[in-house]
Amino acid sequence: MSYQTLQKAVTARLEIKKSEFIAYAYPVTSREQAMFHVEQLRVKYPDARHWCWAYIIGDPENTTSAGFDDDGEPNGTAGRPILNVLQHKSIGNIIIVVVRYFGGIKLGAGGLTRAYAGSAQAAVDKMTLQPYVPMAQIQILADFATEAQCRYVVEDLNGQIDDVDYSKQVTLTITIAEQDIENLKERLAMDGRVLEDE
């Protein structure tokens, strides 16, 4: 399961036969997040003719969730071409929304397909992609005396400390790459232990 994800949102603009195509790409992890961006762009560009989109949640090769919408363009000429670009480039956890202002010249089905695919590609060309790394949230139980060493090991493995709970002992809630969990357990050794799910 190796695919790329988008680091931060990007925008690209194309003008084709006086029609303006504005492509927005956002990193997302759920359909709800994806649809939120579509609604935001409908509000931002209320006078646009179409808001066509495609999203992929998870691995583009074996997607857990994907969707697209032609939003009134001829069937198969907008959403599907955007989705095809994402699948071809193996980009997951993303939505691309293309806002279209009609310029008065009809492009025809082939022209529309090329325009939407080209808009998606223009956004991809501006993207900063990173390999997807499955993350896990786990807890570490430590003594007060070893908390600093536990924090050091977590940060050294590029983990993130989400929460710390102080009672008789210290419970650190962390997010770390799944592939680093065994390494974390070995490196903590005597300083703390990873709490396993019951």
C-alpha positions, 0 to 999 in steps of 0.5 A: 500500500504505497501511495502519495498524499497532498501536503497542503492545498493548491490551486491552478487556473486554465483558460480554454476557449474563453471558459475559465477552469479553477482547480482546487486540491485539498488533503482530506480523510473523509467524504464529509471533509471532501463535501465541505470543500465543495460547499465552500467553493459553491459559496466562494464562486456563486456565479460559476456554471459548474463545480465538478469534483472527484475524491479518493479516500485511502489507497487509490489502487484499492480505495475505501471510498471514491466519488465524483460528480459532473455537476450538470456537465455531460455525463462522464466529461468532468468528474471521471476525468478528474478521478482518472488523473488522481488514480493514474498519479496514485494520489489518495486522501484528496479531493480536486474541485474544478470550478468552471466559468462558461465563456460562451464557446461550447467545447464538446464532450472531448474538449470538456474531458480534456479541459477537466483532466487538464485542470486536474493535471495542472493542480497535480503539477503544483502539488507537494506530495509525500508518501502515505505513512499509516499512523497509529495512536498508542499509549505509553505508561512511564514513571515520572523519572523516565518521562523525559526519556520516553518523550525523547524516544517518541520525538526521535522517531518523529512521533507526536505527543497528543496528550499527557495524563499524570496520576500514579504514573505518567500516561503519554498518548502519542501518534506514531507511524505504524512501522515504528511501533516495534522500534519504539517498544525496543527503545523504551526498554526499561523507561516505559511500556506501550499499553496494548489494546485489551 
